[in-house]
Amino acid sequence: MPVITEIEDLKRIYRRRVPKMFYDYCESGSWSEQTFRENVSDFDKLYFRQRVARDMAGRNTRTQMLGENVAMPVGLAPVGLTGMQHADGEIHAARAAEKFGVPFCLSTLSICSIEDVAAHTSKPFYMQVYTLTDDDFMQRLFDRAKAAGCSAAVVTVDLQIMGQRHKDIKNGMSAPPKLTPKSVANLATKVGWGLGMLQTKRRAFGNVIGHAKGVTDPSSLTTWTAEAFDQSLDWDRIRQFRKMWDGKLIIKGIMDPRDALEAVNVGADAIVVSNHGGRQLDGTISSIRALEKVVDAVGDKIEVHLDSGIRSGQDVLRAVAMGAKSTWIGRAFVYGLGAMGEKGVTRALEVIQKEMETTMGLCGVTDVKDVDRDILMVPKGFSGDWAE
């Protein structure tokens, strides 16, 4: 294995190994990509407060998410088409998360199905669902997740309509992907990736094909995805989903304190402050800037998590210090998966944990549960008055 000391090392390998259309699918945002960039760069505006002559021995990153013990406040976020970044990608990522001791969340638009992942893991994982119009499909999806032992459902609420992602459109990146002569030529240069895909039978959308009405093969998926998402979604509709699923419920895609309070009212157990990694509304503020006001609004009524922009253990600590109970990584683990499969995901988690431990010590904190805003120097106006 090459020397990997930071997430960026995995990203460089990932870019060489994976076809361009799938690299661009991961490494892109909507429109001008302003929010995509600022999700990352805004973390750098939060400076750490160095402390000295403190006992740094016995540093601990262990905590809890939704009442379950975890190795660190990090989960693997739901990422669509993960199985196209690496053959059987969802299975590899879920295994790595399980062995490391952090949650894994499977996307509805995964390549490997709920049943595939359950058959190759021994601990419960989370299941992500979209807000779709088809009640029959939604209920059966929840039922399948329950049968597979999933410990929580994650409802994504910021994808009623698709943000315009220029790279995906130009690459023919859709569900299923539309291959062009240019993309086929690029696929042919990714020998290791291609051999892996030839050796697996999992190349379609296992949670949808054969389960959604009228979707019998990849070609019929295009019509379904164009019509399935509920543009008339409101909080009453989310209450219906709450009734369909009697387990722990996480609502993902909250950026405004008012929506956070609505999530509390519908009975969610946690929310994820997220702008979909900058892939939906461009020009909105970064997730880390939105976090503080959301936390202030809900207090201890609900767990508040954060995703979008995390590329290091230092970013995790910054989010926790600003009030997040936990964080989710998407691109950071996909880089590892595309670079080296399960080993790459494990290495990404190891890098993040090491960065957390080192930074905690230099800030004079030995237990992640004791991390608070005191470890940071936050510039005035960082969280702004955008919600007033």
C-alpha positions as CSV (number, residue, x, y, z in Angstrom):
1,M,0.0,0.0,0.0
2,P,1.3,3.5,-0.8
3,V,2.0,5.9,2.0
4,I,-1.3,7.6,2.8
5,T,-1.2,10.4,5.4
6,E,-4.2,12.5,4.3
7,I,-7.5,12.2,2.5
8,E,-5.9,14.1,-0.5
9,D,-3.5,11.1,-1.0
10,L,-6.5,8.8,-1.5
11,K,-8.1,11.3,-3.8
12,R,-5.1,11.4,-6.2
13,I,-5.2,7.6,-6.5
14,Y,-8.9,7.6,-6.9
15,R,-8.8,10.0,-9.8
16,R,-6.3,7.9,-11.6
17,R,-8.2,4.6,-11.1
18,V,-11.9,5.5,-11.6
19,P,-13.6,6.5,-14.9
20,K,-14.0,10.2,-15.4
21,M,-17.8,10.2,-15.4
22,F,-17.8,8.6,-11.9
23,Y,-15.0,10.8,-10.6
24,D,-16.9,13.9,-11.8
25,Y,-20.1,12.5,-10.3
26,C,-18.4,12.5,-6.9
27,E,-16.3,15.6,-7.3
28,S,-18.7,18.2,-8.5
29,G,-21.5,20.5,-7.4
30,S,-24.4,22.3,-9.1
31,W,-24.1,25.4,-11.3
32,S,-21.0,27.5,-10.5
33,E,-20.0,25.1,-7.6
34,Q,-19.7,28.0,-5.2
35,T,-21.4,26.1,-2.4
36,F,-19.4,22.9,-3.2
37,R,-16.2,24.8,-2.8
38,E,-17.2,26.8,0.3
39,N,-18.4,23.6,2.1
40,V,-14.7,22.8,2.3
41,S,-13.0,26.2,2.5
42,D,-15.3,27.5,5.3
43,F,-13.9,24.9,7.7
44,D,-10.5,26.6,7.3
45,K,-11.9,29.9,8.7
46,L,-12.4,28.2,12.1
47,Y,-9.0,28.3,13.9
48,F,-8.0,26.0,16.7
49,R,-7.0,27.4,20.1
50,Q,-3.7,25.7,21.1
51,R,-3.2,24.8,24.7
52,V,0.0,23.6,26.4
53,A,1.2,21.9,29.6
54,R,-1.9,19.7,29.7
55,D,-2.1,15.9,30.1
56,M,-2.6,14.6,26.6
57,A,-2.4,10.9,27.5
58,G,-5.2,8.5,26.8
59,R,-7.0,10.4,24.1
60,N,-10.5,9.0,23.3
61,T,-12.6,9.5,20.1
62,R,-15.3,7.1,21.2
63,T,-18.8,8.5,21.6
64,Q,-22.5,7.6,20.7
65,M,-24.7,8.2,17.7
66,L,-28.4,7.6,18.3
67,G,-27.6,5.7,21.4
68,E,-25.1,3.3,19.8
69,N,-21.4,3.2,20.7
70,V,-19.2,4.4,17.8
71,A,-15.4,4.6,17.4
72,M,-15.6,8.3,16.6
73,P,-18.4,10.8,15.7
74,V,-18.3,9.9,12.0
75,G,-20.6,7.9,9.8
76,L,-20.4,6.9,6.1
77,A,-23.1,9.0,4.3
78,P,-25.4,7.6,1.7
79,V,-23.9,8.0,-1.7
80,G,-25.7,7.0,-4.9
81,L,-23.9,4.7,-7.4
82,T,-21.2,3.8,-4.9
83,G,-21.0,0.4,-6.6
84,M,-19.8,2.1,-9.8
85,Q,-16.9,3.7,-7.9
86,H,-15.6,0.2,-7.2
87,A,-17.2,-3.2,-7.9
88,D,-19.5,-4.1,-5.0
89,G,-18.6,-0.8,-3.5
90,E,-21.5,-0.6,-1.0
91,I,-20.5,-4.0,0.4
92,H,-16.8,-3.0,0.7
93,A,-17.7,0.3,2.4
94,A,-20.2,-1.3,4.8
95,R,-17.7,-3.9,5.8
96,A,-15.0,-1.3,6.5
97,A,-17.4,0.8,8.6
98,E,-18.5,-2.2,10.6
99,K,-15.0,-3.3,11.4
100,F,-13.9,0.2,12.3
101,G,-17.0,0.8,14.5
102,V,-18.9,3.6,12.7
103,P,-22.3,3.6,11.0
104,F,-22.8,3.0,7.3
105,C,-25.8,4.3,5.4
106,L,-27.0,2.7,2.2
107,S,-28.5,4.9,-0.5
108,T,-31.7,3.9,-2.2
109,L,-29.9,4.5,-5.5
110,S,-27.1,2.1,-4.6
111,I,-25.9,-0.6,-6.9
112,C,-25.8,-3.3,-4.3
113,S,-29.3,-3.9,-2.7
114,I,-30.3,-3.8,0.9
115,E,-30.3,-7.6,1.0
116,D,-26.8,-7.7,-0.6
117,V,-25.3,-5.5,2.1
118,A,-27.1,-7.3,4.9
119,A,-25.8,-10.7,3.6
120,H,-22.2,-9.5,3.8
121,T,-22.3,-7.7,7.1
122,S,-23.2,-8.8,10.6
123,K,-24.2,-5.5,12.3
124,P,-27.2,-3.2,11.5
125,F,-26.7,-0.3,9.0
126,Y,-28.8,2.7,8.1
127,M,-31.1,2.9,5.1
128,Q,-31.5,6.2,3.2
129,V,-34.8,6.9,1.4
130,Y,-36.0,9.7,-0.9
131,T,-39.3,11.4,-0.7
132,L,-41.1,9.6,-3.5
133,T,-44.7,9.7,-4.6
134,D,-45.2,5.9,-4.8
135,D,-46.5,4.8,-1.4
136,D,-46.4,1.1,-2.3
137,F,-42.7,1.3,-3.2
138,M,-41.9,3.4,-0.1
139,Q,-43.6,1.1,2.3
140,R,-42.0,-2.0,0.8
141,L,-38.6,-0.2,0.9
142,F,-39.1,0.5,4.6
143,D,-40.2,-3.1,5.1
144,R,-37.2,-4.5,3.3
145,A,-34.9,-2.3,5.5
146,K,-36.6,-3.6,8.6
147,A,-36.3,-7.2,7.4
148,A,-32.6,-6.6,6.8
149,G,-32.2,-5.3,10.4
150,C,-31.5,-1.7,9.5
151,S,-31.3,0.3,12.7
152,A,-32.3,3.7,11.3
153,A,-33.9,5.2,8.2
154,V,-32.5,8.4,6.8
155,V,-35.0,10.5,4.8
156,T,-33.4,12.9,2.3
157,V,-35.6,16.0,2.0
158,D,-33.5,18.3,-0.3
159,L,-34.0,16.4,-3.5
160,Q,-37.5,17.1,-4.6
161,I,-36.0,18.5,-7.8
162,M,-32.6,17.9,-9.2
163,G,-29.9,20.6,-9.0
164,Q,-28.2,21.2,-12.3
165,R,-24.8,19.6,-12.3
166,H,-23.0,20.6,-15.5
167,K,-20.4,17.9,-15.4
168,D,-23.0,15.1,-15.0
169,I,-25.0,16.4,-17.9
170,K,-22.0,16.6,-20.2
171,N,-20.7,13.2,-19.1
172,G,-24.1,11.5,-19.6
173,M,-24.2,10.7,-15.9
174,S,-27.7,9.7,-15.0
175,A,-29.5,6.7,-13.6
176,P,-28.6,4.6,-15.5
177,P,-25.5,6.2,-17.0
178,K,-25.7,7.2,-20.7
179,L,-22.6,6.0,-22.4
180,T,-21.0,8.1,-25.1
181,P,-18.1,7.3,-27.4
182,K,-15.9,9.6,-25.2
183,S,-16.9,8.0,-21.9
184,V,-16.5,4.5,-23.4
185,A,-13.0,5.3,-24.5
186,N,-12.2,6.6,-21.0
187,L,-13.7,3.5,-19.4
188,A,-11.4,1.3,-21.5
189,T,-8.3,3.0,-20.0
190,K,-9.3,2.1,-16.4
191,V,-8.2,-1.6,-16.5
192,G,-8.2,-2.3,-12.8
193,W,-11.7,-0.8,-12.4
194,G,-13.0,-2.7,-15.4
195,L,-11.7,-6.0,-14.3
196,G,-13.5,-5.6,-11.0
197,M,-16.7,-4.7,-12.7
198,L,-16.4,-7.8,-15.0
199,Q,-16.1,-10.0,-12.0
200,T,-19.3,-8.9,-10.3
201,K,-22.9,-9.4,-11.2
202,R,-24.0,-6.3,-9.3
203,R,-24.1,-3.5,-11.9
204,A,-27.7,-2.3,-11.7
205,F,-29.7,-0.5,-9.1
206,G,-30.6,-3.3,-6.7
207,N,-33.0,-1.5,-4.5
208,V,-35.2,-0.3,-7.4
209,I,-35.0,-2.6,-10.4
210,G,-37.5,-5.4,-9.9
211,H,-39.1,-3.6,-6.9
212,A,-40.6,-0.3,-8.3
213,K,-43.6,-0.6,-10.5
214,G,-42.7,-0.8,-14.2
215,V,-38.9,-0.9,-13.5
216,T,-37.8,-4.3,-14.8
217,D,-34.3,-3.3,-16.2
218,P,-31.9,-0.4,-16.2
219,S,-33.4,1.1,-19.3
220,S,-36.8,1.5,-17.6
221,L,-35.2,3.3,-14.7
222,T,-34.9,6.6,-16.5
223,T,-38.7,7.2,-16.7
224,W,-39.1,6.2,-13.1
225,T,-36.5,8.6,-11.8
226,A,-38.0,11.4,-13.8
227,E,-41.5,10.9,-12.2
228,A,-40.8,9.4,-8.8
229,F,-39.7,12.4,-6.8
230,D,-42.4,14.3,-5.0
231,Q,-42.2,18.0,-5.8
232,S,-45.3,18.6,-3.7
233,L,-43.6,17.3,-0.5
234,D,-44.6,19.0,2.7
235,W,-44.2,18.2,6.4
236,D,-47.5,16.3,6.5
237,R,-46.1,14.0,3.8
238,I,-43.0,13.4,6.0
239,R,-45.3,12.5,8.9
240,Q,-46.7,9.8,6.6
241,F,-43.2,8.4,6.2
242,R,-42.8,8.5,10.0
243,K,-45.8,6.2,10.2
244,M,-44.4,3.9,7.6
245,W,-41.2,3.4,9.6
246,D,-41.4,2.7,13.3
247,G,-37.6,2.7,14.0
248,K,-35.2,5.5,14.5
249,L,-35.6,8.3,11.9
250,I,-33.0,10.8,10.6
251,I,-34.0,13.7,8.4
252,K,-31.2,14.8,6.1
253,G,-30.9,18.1,4.3
254,I,-31.8,20.7,7.0
255,M,-30.2,24.1,6.6
256,D,-32.7,26.5,8.3
257,P,-33.6,26.5,12.0
258,R,-37.3,26.7,11.1
259,D,-37.0,23.4,9.2
260,A,-35.1,21.9,12.1
261,L,-38.0,22.7,14.4
262,E,-40.4,21.1,11.9
263,A,-38.2,17.9,12.0
264,V,-38.6,17.9,15.8
265,N,-42.3,18.2,15.4
266,V,-42.7,15.2,13.1
267,G,-40.8,13.0,15.6
268,A,-37.4,12.6,14.0
269,D,-34.6,11.3,16.2
270,A,-31.9,13.2,14.5
271,I,-31.3,15.7,11.7
272,V,-28.4,16.2,9.4
273,V,-27.4,19.8,8.6
274,S,-26.5,19.3,4.9
275,N,-26.8,21.1,1.6
276,H,-26.3,17.8,-0.3
277,G,-22.6,18.4,-0.7
278,G,-23.2,21.5,-2.8
279,R,-25.0,19.4,-5.4
280,Q,-28.5,21.0,-5.1
281,L,-28.9,24.7,-4.4
282,D,-25.8,26.5,-5.4
283,G,-25.2,29.9,-3.8
284,T,-26.5,28.8,-0.4
285,I,-24.2,28.9,2.7
286,S,-22.0,26.1,3.7
287,S,-23.2,23.4,6.1
288,I,-20.7,24.4,8.7
289,R,-21.9,28.1,8.6
290,A,-25.5,26.9,9.0
291,L,-24.8,24.6,11.9
292,E,-24.7,26.9,14.9
293,K,-28.1,28.5,14.4
294,V,-29.7,25.1,13.8
295,V,-28.2,23.8,17.1
296,D,-29.3,26.9,18.9
297,A,-32.9,26.5,17.6
298,V,-33.4,22.9,18.6
299,G,-31.2,22.7,21.8
300,D,-31.3,19.1,23.2
301,K,-34.6,18.2,21.6
302,I,-32.9,16.2,18.8
303,E,-29.5,15.0,17.8
304,V,-27.9,17.3,15.2
305,H,-25.4,15.9,12.8
306,L,-23.5,17.5,9.9
307,D,-22.3,16.6,6.5
308,S,-20.9,18.3,3.4
309,G,-17.3,19.5,3.2
310,I,-15.6,17.2,5.7
311,R,-12.1,16.2,4.5
312,S,-10.2,15.6,7.7
313,G,-10.3,14.8,11.4
314,Q,-9.8,18.5,12.1
315,D,-13.1,19.2,10.2
316,V,-14.9,16.6,12.3
317,L,-13.6,18.4,15.5
318,R,-14.6,21.8,14.2
319,A,-18.2,20.5,13.5
320,V,-18.4,18.9,17.0
321,A,-17.0,22.1,18.6
322,M,-19.7,24.1,16.8
323,G,-22.4,21.8,18.3
324,A,-22.8,18.8,16.1
325,K,-23.3,15.5,17.9
326,S,-21.7,13.7,15.0
327,T,-20.7,14.1,11.3
328,W,-21.0,12.2,8.0
329,I,-18.4,11.8,5.3
330,G,-19.3,11.1,1.7
331,R,-16.5,12.1,-0.7
332,A,-13.8,11.3,1.8
333,F,-14.7,7.6,2.0
334,V,-15.5,7.4,-1.7
335,Y,-11.9,8.5,-2.5
336,G,-10.7,5.6,-0.4
337,L,-13.1,3.2,-1.9
338,G,-12.3,4.1,-5.5
339,A,-8.6,4.0,-4.7
340,M,-8.3,0.7,-2.9
341,G,-11.7,-0.8,-2.1
342,E,-12.4,-1.8,1.5
343,K,-8.8,-1.1,2.5
344,G,-9.1,2.4,1.2
345,V,-12.2,3.1,3.2
346,T,-10.5,1.8,6.3
347,R,-7.5,4.0,5.6
348,A,-9.7,7.0,5.2
349,L,-11.2,6.3,8.6
350,E,-7.8,5.8,10.2
351,V,-6.5,9.1,8.8
352,I,-9.5,11.0,10.2
353,Q,-9.2,9.4,13.6
354,K,-5.5,10.0,13.8
355,E,-6.0,13.7,12.9
356,M,-8.7,13.9,15.5
357,E,-6.5,12.4,18.2
358,T,-3.6,14.6,17.4
359,T,-5.6,17.9,17.2
360,M,-7.5,17.1,20.4
361,G,-4.2,16.7,22.3
362,L,-2.7,19.9,21.0
363,C,-5.9,21.7,22.0
364,G,-5.7,20.3,25.5
365,V,-8.6,17.9,25.3
366,T,-8.4,14.1,25.8
367,D,-12.1,13.0,25.3
368,V,-14.1,14.0,22.2
369,K,-17.2,14.2,24.5
370,D,-15.5,17.3,26.1
371,V,-14.9,19.1,22.8
372,D,-16.8,22.4,22.7
373,R,-16.4,25.8,21.2
374,D,-13.6,26.6,23.6
375,I,-11.1,24.8,21.3
376,L,-11.9,27.2,18.5
377,M,-11.4,30.8,17.6
378,V,-14.5,31.7,15.5
379,P,-14.5,34.9,13.4
380,K,-17.3,37.4,14.1
381,G,-20.2,36.9,11.8
382,F,-19.2,33.3,10.8
383,S,-22.7,32.0,11.3
384,G,-24.3,35.2,10.1
385,D,-27.9,36.5,10.5
386,W,-29.2,34.7,7.5
387,A,-32.1,33.0,9.4
388,E,-33.4,36.2,11.0
